[in-house]
């Protein structure tokens, strides 16, 4: 037996010695050409024979001659099995391309930013909104769609990201709003012109969270919003959107002020046509909108008649007509050269209401003297030239003339013209291992005329801003993305007030596993006060607004670390993103009430002034979950959800930043209603957003949105003083009431929207859309009620030949 076993072993040894081998080698990459490090390549007959790809994606393994089968595996990718014929002593080259599971993540990946890189490779936290969400929610003004973005709130027209600002009636936005890389904030007040943005022609919206002044310019203290309009595709597109609806009666008894023939109707139309005519790209868009409104005019109070405002309910309706165009010519003679002009013009009637009449049946009426009527004429004209070449880089020259003439009641009119120019150069340097470079020069000049800005000594004021910026990005071994940037800002207000400030940013993004990205970033922000903040001097009714020519610029820095993880749960393909952030602000500007300048007050010595209130800090957690699912050929799901938690605190609660004319000292502690927690005013510590839509048989769709705002912990103590002062005024002032409402509604707000649509054909669709479906009466900022239930019927005709 032992003898036979020895013979068998000897025979096997001889067989092995005479076994013939060849080599199989190659590179493993994904469908985009990115090499894959750590993929396994195995001999299927004997898995002990295998190789693991190196950092360059290379593998090599010795295999027995003849027909063999190998398998390549990598986490998150489909395994690849192939057959090969191995020849003795020969080397066979075979490159392997691995695909994601049914290419699933390709469905939700998008390119963003000035470098047009994938969203998952960005070094900052960013949320992207696609045009489908804007259209499906019957967006009449872009802020209603933006308000669905996790971590971003639009509070009475004022954008707030991660609690980076309180509330200043929309003046001096701390969030930059850009349309096609050019600012869309009013030149004198720094207020977003939401209704002016062409919602019918949006290709993509990118919301950057955290200080973003290096590339987005001044105002981007806590983030920026980049709205990109669309150019024509290969074939023409025509779209008409008709809508009509109404406001429901408020849920508060006696609060409805409309009756009889005064039905609270909303109606309008959006039109878009785009096509290529030879080398000319043409986009035409228009919007008409009528809104009866849910805020009524002031009515006689228990003490005094409304002799200040004297408006009718009919005058509180809003009307808007807007026309926009994009024209671009692609040169036949010079390849890569294109030039053109974009334009937009709007006339509108609206109202600006700052406080309600009272906290019961007067919730949906304005307070006397705290509401203005506005007739607005605004236009922009944007000539541009672009030279795009692969070898010499890309050159962009963008210019803009933005003019706004706002005729307001109570002598509050103003007009301003802003001239903007930006030259940007972009290039990828192959000789420097693929470093991407952006650099540019920007100039903004605002000429403003308004009697309410005589705090400077003249109704005419001019603001100049010059800046130079640069940013570089480099991808190391297709795994690590590094970025760094700087901006140099110069401001001059009239001839005397000047500021010069350099700011910097840096970031990194590491791909640590398939669809797993770790990022970290640091960025600085800088904002120069607007003409309004420094020089406004006016009075309406019982209160005034006072200038502060010595107002200092405010600045910030933001640091964060985040993780983006691609996940597959059954048929759900999504990205989960979580970031922890720390942001600090210096010379924070707030809008404060006091007794100012008694000797020179325009109407009353009691009123508001913009003040530097010291240093503050916001730390928190930002999480989002965005994805899609195709459960079957006829059932599809798209969703966007996110949660934002912040801890916004003052860093110097006892710092006295102002003393008014009755020697009252102003600090965080002395001006806060609840100073014990040191929480900053007008912030929501918890904020949740959710939107989901199910599409059935490519015809039916059902969508639901939800928003949660936690209670406001702290606000100005002067609001309570207002109530006590007007209640005991002896009959000369309408009583402002708020505190009972505040104490009764300190439990947060859940708001739900729904939508249902049916497509009769690829060209015809009807939809029923309801916002605030539960008809909740709620307030997000003091003395301002939000809209009741609104129900809209929408018809869309879309002829897309693409």
GIFENQUI-V929750 format. One record per pair of residues at least 24 apart in sequence whose C-alpha atoms are under 6 Angstrom apart, sorted by sequence separation. I is the first residue (numbers start at 1). J is the second residue. D is the distance in Angstrom with one decimal. If there is no record, write none. Layout:
i=I j=J d=D
i=I j=J d=D
//
This chain:
i=77 j=101 d=5.6
i=204 j=228 d=5.4
i=243 j=267 d=5.6
i=266 j=290 d=5.6
i=293 j=317 d=5.3
i=322 j=346 d=4.2
i=350 j=374 d=5.3
i=379 j=403 d=5.5
i=398 j=422 d=5.2
i=420 j=444 d=4.5
i=442 j=466 d=5.8
i=466 j=490 d=5.2
i=483 j=507 d=5.1
i=529 j=553 d=5.7
i=558 j=582 d=5.8
i=588 j=612 d=5.3
i=621 j=645 d=5.2
i=686 j=710 d=5.2
i=768 j=792 d=5.8
i=44 j=69 d=5.7
i=203 j=228 d=5.7
i=243 j=268 d=5.5
i=266 j=291 d=4.6
i=292 j=317 d=4.4
i=321 j=346 d=5.6
i=349 j=374 d=5.7
i=378 j=403 d=5.6
i=397 j=422 d=5.8
i=419 j=444 d=5.7
i=442 j=467 d=5.2
i=465 j=490 d=5.6
i=482 j=507 d=6.0
i=528 j=553 d=4.5
i=558 j=583 d=4.3
i=587 j=612 d=5.0
i=588 j=613 d=5.4
i=620 j=645 d=5.3
i=768 j=793 d=4.8
i=44 j=70 d=5.2
i=202 j=228 d=6.0
i=203 j=229 d=5.1
i=291 j=317 d=5.8
i=321 j=347 d=5.5
i=349 j=375 d=4.7
i=378 j=404 d=4.3
i=397 j=423 d=4.5
i=419 j=445 d=5.2
i=441 j=467 d=5.8
i=465 j=491 d=4.6
i=482 j=508 d=4.5
i=527 j=553 d=5.7
i=557 j=583 d=5.6
i=588 j=614 d=5.6
i=620 j=646 d=4.1
i=684 j=710 d=5.4
i=767 j=793 d=5.9
i=43 j=70 d=4.7
i=202 j=229 d=4.5
i=203 j=230 d=4.9
i=242 j=269 d=4.5
i=265 j=292 d=5.5
i=291 j=318 d=5.0
i=320 j=347 d=5.9
i=348 j=375 d=5.9
i=377 j=404 d=5.9
i=396 j=423 d=5.6
i=418 j=445 d=5.6
i=441 j=468 d=4.5
i=464 j=491 d=5.6
i=481 j=508 d=5.5
i=527 j=554 d=5.4
i=557 j=584 d=5.6
i=587 j=614 d=4.8
i=619 j=646 d=5.7
i=620 j=647 d=5.9
i=767 j=794 d=5.0
i=42 j=70 d=5.5
i=201 j=229 d=5.6
i=202 j=230 d=5.9
i=241 j=269 d=5.5
i=264 j=292 d=5.1
i=290 j=318 d=5.9
i=320 j=348 d=4.2
i=348 j=376 d=5.1
i=377 j=405 d=5.3
i=396 j=424 d=5.1
i=418 j=446 d=4.3
i=440 j=468 d=5.7
i=464 j=492 d=5.1
i=481 j=509 d=5.0
i=556 j=584 d=5.4
i=587 j=615 d=5.9
i=619 j=647 d=5.3
i=650 j=678 d=5.9
i=684 j=712 d=5.6
i=766 j=794 d=5.6
i=28 j=57 d=5.2
i=42 j=71 d=5.3
i=201 j=230 d=5.9
i=241 j=270 d=5.0
i=290 j=319 d=4.6
i=319 j=348 d=5.5
i=347 j=376 d=5.6
i=376 j=405 d=5.8
i=395 j=424 d=5.9
i=417 j=446 d=5.7
i=440 j=469 d=5.4
i=463 j=492 d=5.9
i=480 j=509 d=5.7
i=526 j=555 d=4.3
i=556 j=585 d=4.3
i=586 j=615 d=4.5
i=618 j=647 d=5.5
i=649 j=678 d=5.4
i=683 j=712 d=5.8
i=766 j=795 d=4.5
i=27 j=57 d=5.1
i=41 j=71 d=5.7
i=240 j=270 d=5.8
i=289 j=319 d=5.7
i=319 j=349 d=5.1
i=347 j=377 d=4.6
i=376 j=406 d=4.6
i=395 j=425 d=4.7
i=417 j=447 d=5.3
i=439 j=469 d=5.6
i=463 j=493 d=4.5
i=480 j=510 d=4.5
i=525 j=555 d=5.4
i=555 j=585 d=5.7
i=585 j=615 d=5.5
i=618 j=648 d=4.1
i=649 j=679 d=4.6
i=682 j=712 d=5.8
i=765 j=795 d=5.8
i=27 j=58 d=4.4
i=41 j=72 d=4.4
i=240 j=271 d=4.6
i=289 j=320 d=5.1
i=318 j=349 d=5.3
i=346 j=377 d=5.9
i=375 j=406 d=5.9
i=394 j=425 d=5.7
i=416 j=447 d=5.6
i=439 j=470 d=4.1
i=462 j=493 d=5.9
i=479 j=510 d=5.8
i=525 j=556 d=4.8
i=555 j=586 d=5.3
i=585 j=616 d=5.2
i=617 j=648 d=5.7
i=648 j=679 d=5.5
i=649 j=680 d=5.3
i=765 j=796 d=5.2
i=26 j=58 d=5.7
i=40 j=72 d=5.5
i=239 j=271 d=5.8
i=288 j=320 d=5.7
i=318 j=350 d=4.5
i=346 j=378 d=5.4
i=375 j=407 d=5.1
i=394 j=426 d=5.0
i=416 j=448 d=4.2
i=438 j=470 d=5.4
i=462 j=494 d=5.0
i=479 j=511 d=5.0
i=524 j=556 d=5.6
i=525 j=557 d=5.9
i=554 j=586 d=5.7
i=584 j=616 d=5.7
i=617 j=649 d=5.4
i=648 j=680 d=5.5
i=764 j=796 d=5.9
i=26 j=59 d=5.7
i=40 j=73 d=5.2
i=239 j=272 d=5.1
i=288 j=321 d=4.6
i=345 j=378 d=5.8
i=374 j=407 d=5.6
i=393 j=426 d=5.6
i=415 j=448 d=5.9
i=438 j=471 d=5.2
i=524 j=557 d=4.2
i=554 j=587 d=4.8
i=584 j=617 d=4.3
i=616 j=649 d=5.8
i=681 j=714 d=4.7
i=682 j=715 d=5.6
i=764 j=797 d=4.9
i=25 j=59 d=5.5
i=39 j=73 d=5.9
i=238 j=272 d=5.7
i=287 j=321 d=5.8
i=345 j=379 d=4.1
i=374 j=408 d=4.4
i=393 j=427 d=4.3
i=415 j=449 d=5.5
i=523 j=557 d=5.6
i=554 j=588 d=5.6
i=583 j=617 d=5.7
i=616 j=650 d=4.3
i=681 j=715 d=4.5
i=763 j=797 d=5.3
i=25 j=60 d=4.2
i=39 j=74 d=4.9
i=238 j=273 d=4.4
i=287 j=322 d=5.1
i=344 j=379 d=5.4
i=373 j=408 d=5.5
i=437 j=472 d=4.5
i=523 j=558 d=5.3
i=583 j=618 d=5.2
i=616 j=651 d=5.0
i=711 j=746 d=5.1
i=763 j=798 d=4.6
i=24 j=60 d=5.8
i=237 j=273 d=5.6
i=286 j=322 d=5.5
i=344 j=380 d=5.4
i=373 j=409 d=5.4
i=414 j=450 d=4.4
i=436 j=472 d=5.5
i=522 j=558 d=5.6
i=582 j=618 d=6.0
i=615 j=651 d=5.4
i=711 j=747 d=5.5
i=763 j=799 d=5.5
i=24 j=61 d=5.6
i=237 j=274 d=5.3
i=286 j=323 d=4.4
i=343 j=380 d=5.5
i=372 j=409 d=5.5
i=436 j=473 d=5.0
i=522 j=559 d=4.4
i=582 j=619 d=4.4
i=711 j=748 d=4.4
i=23 j=61 d=5.8
i=236 j=274 d=5.7
i=285 j=323 d=5.9
i=343 j=381 d=4.5
i=435 j=473 d=5.8
i=521 j=559 d=5.7
i=581 j=619 d=5.6
i=710 j=748 d=4.0
i=23 j=62 d=4.6
i=236 j=275 d=4.2
i=285 j=324 d=5.1
i=342 j=381 d=6.0
i=435 j=474 d=4.7
i=521 j=560 d=5.6
i=581 j=620 d=5.6
i=646 j=685 d=5.0
i=709 j=748 d=5.5
i=22 j=62 d=5.7
i=23 j=63 d=6.0
i=342 j=382 d=4.9
i=520 j=560 d=5.7
i=580 j=620 d=5.9
i=645 j=685 d=5.5
i=674 j=714 d=5.4
i=709 j=749 d=5.2
i=22 j=63 d=5.5
i=284 j=325 d=4.6
i=341 j=382 d=5.3
i=520 j=561 d=4.3
i=580 j=621 d=4.6
i=645 j=686 d=4.8
i=673 j=714 d=6.0
i=708 j=749 d=5.6
i=21 j=63 d=5.4
i=232 j=274 d=5.2
i=283 j=325 d=5.4
i=341 j=383 d=4.1
i=519 j=561 d=5.7
i=579 j=621 d=5.8
i=644 j=686 d=5.9
i=673 j=715 d=5.7
i=708 j=750 d=4.6
i=21 j=64 d=4.3
i=176 j=219 d=5.0
i=232 j=275 d=5.0
i=283 j=326 d=4.9
i=340 j=383 d=5.8
i=519 j=562 d=5.2
i=579 j=622 d=5.1
i=644 j=687 d=5.1
i=672 j=715 d=5.9
i=673 j=716 d=5.7
i=707 j=750 d=5.7
i=20 j=64 d=5.8
i=21 j=65 d=5.2
i=175 j=219 d=5.5
i=176 j=220 d=4.6
i=282 j=326 d=5.9
i=340 j=384 d=5.6
i=518 j=562 d=5.9
i=578 j=622 d=5.6
i=613 j=657 d=5.7
i=643 j=687 d=5.8
i=672 j=716 d=5.0
i=673 j=717 d=4.2
i=707 j=751 d=5.2
i=20 j=65 d=5.7
i=174 j=219 d=4.9
i=175 j=220 d=4.7
i=282 j=327 d=5.0
i=339 j=384 d=5.6
i=518 j=563 d=4.6
i=578 j=623 d=4.2
i=643 j=688 d=4.4
i=671 j=716 d=5.8
i=672 j=717 d=5.0
i=706 j=751 d=5.6
i=174 j=220 d=5.7
i=281 j=327 d=5.7
i=339 j=385 d=4.3
i=517 j=563 d=5.7
i=577 j=623 d=5.5
i=642 j=688 d=5.8
i=671 j=717 d=5.4
i=706 j=752 d=4.5
i=174 j=221 d=5.2
i=175 j=222 d=5.9
i=177 j=224 d=5.9
i=179 j=226 d=6.0
i=281 j=328 d=5.0
i=517 j=564 d=5.1
i=577 j=624 d=5.2
i=642 j=689 d=5.3
i=705 j=752 d=5.6
i=175 j=223 d=5.1
i=176 j=224 d=4.5
i=177 j=225 d=4.8
i=178 j=226 d=4.8
i=179 j=227 d=4.7
i=180 j=228 d=5.0
i=280 j=328 d=5.7
i=338 j=386 d=5.3
i=516 j=564 d=5.9
i=576 j=624 d=5.9
i=641 j=689 d=5.4
i=705 j=753 d=4.9
i=175 j=224 d=5.1
i=178 j=227 d=6.0
i=179 j=228 d=5.9
i=280 j=329 d=4.5
i=337 j=386 d=5.8
i=516 j=565 d=4.6
i=576 j=625 d=4.5
i=641 j=690 d=4.1
i=704 j=753 d=5.7
i=279 j=329 d=5.7
i=337 j=387 d=4.5
i=515 j=565 d=5.8
i=575 j=625 d=5.8
i=640 j=690 d=5.8
i=704 j=754 d=4.4
i=279 j=330 d=5.2
i=336 j=387 d=5.4
i=515 j=566 d=4.9
i=575 j=626 d=5.5
i=640 j=691 d=5.2
i=703 j=754 d=5.6
i=142 j=194 d=6.0
i=336 j=388 d=4.6
i=574 j=626 d=5.4
i=639 j=691 d=5.6
i=703 j=755 d=5.0
i=336 j=389 d=5.9
i=574 j=627 d=3.8
i=639 j=692 d=4.1
i=702 j=755 d=5.9
i=141 j=195 d=5.1
i=573 j=627 d=5.6
i=638 j=692 d=5.7
i=702 j=756 d=4.7
i=573 j=628 d=5.5
i=638 j=693 d=5.4
i=701 j=756 d=5.8
i=572 j=628 d=5.9
i=573 j=629 d=5.9
i=637 j=693 d=5.8
i=701 j=757 d=5.3
i=572 j=629 d=4.4
i=637 j=694 d=4.6
i=700 j=757 d=5.8
i=164 j=222 d=5.4
i=571 j=629 d=5.4
i=636 j=694 d=5.7
i=700 j=758 d=4.6
i=309 j=368 d=5.8
i=636 j=695 d=5.1
i=699 j=758 d=5.4
i=309 j=369 d=5.5
i=544 j=604 d=5.5
i=571 j=631 d=5.8
i=635 j=695 d=5.8
i=699 j=759 d=4.7
i=161 j=222 d=6.0
i=308 j=369 d=5.5
i=543 j=604 d=5.4
i=635 j=696 d=4.8
i=306 j=368 d=5.9
i=545 j=607 d=5.3
i=634 j=696 d=5.4
i=539 j=602 d=5.6
i=543 j=606 d=5.4
i=544 j=607 d=4.4
i=545 j=608 d=4.7
i=546 j=609 d=5.1
i=634 j=697 d=4.3
i=22 j=86 d=5.7
i=538 j=602 d=5.7
i=539 j=603 d=4.8
i=543 j=607 d=4.9
i=545 j=609 d=6.0
i=596 j=660 d=5.6
i=22 j=87 d=5.6
i=595 j=660 d=5.6
i=596 j=661 d=5.5
i=22 j=88 d=4.8
i=595 j=661 d=5.6
i=21 j=88 d=5.1
i=22 j=89 d=4.8
i=24 j=91 d=5.8
i=26 j=93 d=5.3
i=28 j=95 d=5.9
i=30 j=97 d=5.3
i=298 j=365 d=5.7
i=20 j=88 d=5.7
i=22 j=90 d=5.2
i=23 j=91 d=4.6
i=24 j=92 d=4.9
i=25 j=93 d=5.1
i=26 j=94 d=4.9
i=27 j=95 d=4.8
i=28 j=96 d=4.7
i=29 j=97 d=5.0
i=30 j=98 d=5.0
i=31 j=99 d=5.9
i=297 j=365 d=5.7
i=298 j=366 d=4.9
i=26 j=95 d=4.7
i=28 j=97 d=5.8
i=295 j=364 d=4.9
i=296 j=365 d=4.4
i=297 j=366 d=5.6
i=298 j=367 d=5.6
i=295 j=365 d=5.2
i=298 j=368 d=5.5
i=131 j=202 d=5.8
i=131 j=203 d=5.9
i=130 j=204 d=5.1
i=129 j=204 d=6.0
i=129 j=205 d=5.0
i=128 j=205 d=5.6
i=533 j=610 d=5.9
i=128 j=206 d=4.7
i=127 j=206 d=5.9
i=456 j=535 d=5.5
i=127 j=207 d=5.2
i=455 j=535 d=4.2
i=126 j=207 d=5.5
i=455 j=536 d=5.8
i=126 j=208 d=4.6
i=453 j=535 d=4.9
i=455 j=537 d=5.5
i=453 j=536 d=4.4
i=125 j=209 d=5.6
i=452 j=536 d=5.4
i=453 j=537 d=5.8
i=452 j=537 d=5.2
i=452 j=538 d=5.5
i=455 j=547 d=5.3
i=255 j=361 d=4.2
i=254 j=361 d=5.2
i=369 j=540 d=5.8
i=369 j=541 d=5.0
i=187 j=418 d=5.8
i=187 j=446 d=5.7
i=214 j=486 d=5.7
i=214 j=487 d=5.1
i=221 j=525 d=4.6
i=218 j=526 d=5.8
i=219 j=527 d=5.0
i=218 j=527 d=5.0
i=211 j=523 d=5.5
i=213 j=525 d=4.9
i=211 j=524 d=5.6
i=211 j=525 d=5.1
i=189 j=530 d=5.5
i=188 j=530 d=6.0
i=188 j=531 d=5.1
i=189 j=532 d=5.1
i=211 j=558 d=5.6
i=210 j=558 d=5.8
i=358 j=736 d=5.9
i=359 j=737 d=5.5
i=358 j=737 d=5.0
i=359 j=738 d=5.6
i=123 j=507 d=5.2
i=123 j=508 d=5.3
i=123 j=509 d=5.3
i=123 j=519 d=5.5
i=168 j=591 d=5.7
i=356 j=783 d=5.3
i=303 j=731 d=5.3
i=355 j=783 d=4.7
i=356 j=784 d=5.9
i=355 j=784 d=5.6
i=301 j=734 d=6.0
i=150 j=642 d=4.8
i=151 j=644 d=5.4
i=166 j=682 d=5.1
i=163 j=683 d=5.9
i=250 j=788 d=5.7
i=150 j=689 d=5.5
i=248 j=789 d=5.3
i=247 j=789 d=5.8
i=247 j=790 d=4.5
i=246 j=790 d=5.7
i=246 j=791 d=5.7
i=245 j=791 d=5.4
i=245 j=792 d=4.1
i=244 j=792 d=5.5
i=245 j=793 d=6.0
i=244 j=793 d=5.5
i=243 j=793 d=5.5
i=243 j=794 d=4.3
i=242 j=794 d=5.7
i=242 j=795 d=5.2
i=241 j=795 d=5.8
i=241 j=796 d=4.5
i=240 j=796 d=5.7
i=240 j=797 d=5.1
i=239 j=797 d=5.6
i=239 j=798 d=4.4
i=238 j=798 d=5.8
i=238 j=799 d=5.1
i=237 j=799 d=5.8
i=237 j=800 d=4.6
i=236 j=801 d=5.9
i=235 j=801 d=5.5
i=235 j=802 d=5.4
//
